[in-house]
Amino acid sequence: MPPRKKKAPEVDDDDDADEALNPKTSGKKDNAGGDEKPKKRQRVKKEKEPEEIHTAHEGPAWTVVPPSLMYREGEPKSAERIAAFDLDGTLVVIKSGAQFVTNPDDFKFFNKDVPKIVKEYAEKGYKVVIFSNQAGIGKQLDGKMSVKLRQRAENMLAKMGVDATVLYACGKDNFRKPGTGMWDFFVENLNGGVSPDKAECFFVGDAAGRPTDIQGGTDSDKKFAEGAGIAFKTPEECFGEGANKKGAYIPPAGQEGENHNPEMSAAFEQLADHFAKKGEGFKANALRKSSKIIAAHPAKITASSELKNTAGIGKGSMAYIDEFLQSGTMSVLEEAGGFQKPSATGEGAAKPSGEQAMALKFL
């Protein structure tokens, strides 16, 4: 049901505000003949009436549930099996490469198999549902950003050929993942009164707690699935490898965790120093960034393919990784005097010059 409207607070008959708001009595001297200044006008602050649930004023006709939720209902109206997905980073990525969506067509699929696989789930009788955090909309549920992001979802579904149910969490409350408010709302209001068979449901999301995940390894999608009591998959597990490079997380200085690849990261650091001395600053900076990515990797690297499609690890860096895994060093370093293995305390590793250390701040 729509939220009830709240009444504005009543003003007592004996309240000073009565006189202050009465033009006939406001500003009069009192009966004792004193020259009291007129009482200041006191405004009675009215409480803002809560907005009603309504159809969006512009753009796609989604249902708006103030203060922070909106949705479009697809087909089928009910199902026991739910195939649920995150949106950005899972089904699609931003095509323009910009930080934020630029227009309703600014998307491309995670890889070419996404439309086929999602459509197969729909054809098998699953109800396809998308749960997405969209804090960029904020409180402007009928604003321009809302119109753009709703139309973007409509364009994606049309291209995919699937009539999915989509929910956007626009605020920072329990509707926002990892909170389960969107799932609870869906079960209660958007599945035709049918309780999902959780053993047959799953949620696919890219925020799984990996170093290369958004915001430095957030696991909001994984926790959302756990909270809902359904299975969790990453996009790679559901669709295969993505066609786009994943951003690599480099922790701020002083917040580094355990380095599972100390010798390899040290070799890249020394390689960067070597090229910096030769005046090849661009190459040196790229190798230094690779060193930091390798140091932040959550496990011991056994093949360069483990860093495939990671932003900051190009073909050159992958070749160096393979060479190091095979020989324990790199020919370039051997020609320059040999690889200096770091000790347990970090001693023995080549250290950047003051000029190089300053440059690191801008990587």
TABEL-V133944 format. One line per field, one symbol per residue. ss: DSSP state (h for helix, s for strand, l for the rest). psi: psi as a letter, one per 20 degrees, with the letter a starting at -180 (. if undefined). burial: b if it has 24 or more other ideal C-beta (glycine too) atoms within 12 Angstrom, else e. Layout:
# TABEL-V133944
ss = ???
psi = ???
burial = ???
This chain:
# TABEL-V133944
ss = lllllllllllllllhhhhhlllllllllllllllllllllllllllllllllsslllllllssslllsssslllllllllssssllslllssllllllllllllllssllllhhhhhhhhhhlllsssssssllllllllllhhhhhhhhhhhhhhhhhllllssssslllllllllllhhhhhhhhhllllllllhhhlssslllllllllhhhhllhhhhhhhhhllssslhhhhhllllllslllllllllllllllhhhhhhhhhhhhhhhhlllhhhhhhhhhhhhhhhhlllllllhhhhllsllllhhhhhhhhhhhhhlllhhhhhllllllllllllllllllhhhhhhhlll
psi = qqqqqqqqpqpqhjqhhghhjohhipiqqrijjrlqqqqqpopooppppqqqprpphrapmrppnqjjqqrppaqrhqqhppoqqrepifhrrohiirhqphrijmqqqgriiggggghggghijqopppoppmihhcimhjaghggghghggghghghhkpnqppppoialbihpqiqjhgggggghikkkjppqnhijqrppqinjjqhirqkkkqkhgghggghikrqqqrhhhgiaqqiqpppppoqqpijqbpoilggghhghghgggghghijmhghghghhghghgghipirppiqhhijqkppinahghhghggghhhijaphghhhjiqpopqrhjiqiqpqqrhghhhhhhj.
burial = eeeeeeeeeeeeeeeeeeeeeeeeeeeeeeeeeeeeeeeeeeeeeeeeeeeeeeebeebbebbbbbebbbbbbbebebbebbbbbbbbbbbbbbeeeeeebeebebbbbbbeebbebbeebbeeebbbbbbbbbbbbbebbbeebbbbbbbbbbebbeebebbbbbbbbbbeeebbbbbbbbbebbbebbbeeeebeeeebbbbbbbbbbbbbbeebbbbbbebbbbbebbbbbbbebbeebebebbbbbeeeeeeeebebbbbbbbbbbbbbbbbeeeeeebbbbbbbbbbbbbbbbeebeebebbbbbebbeeebbebbebbbeeebbebbeeeeebbebeeeeeebbebeeebeeebeeb
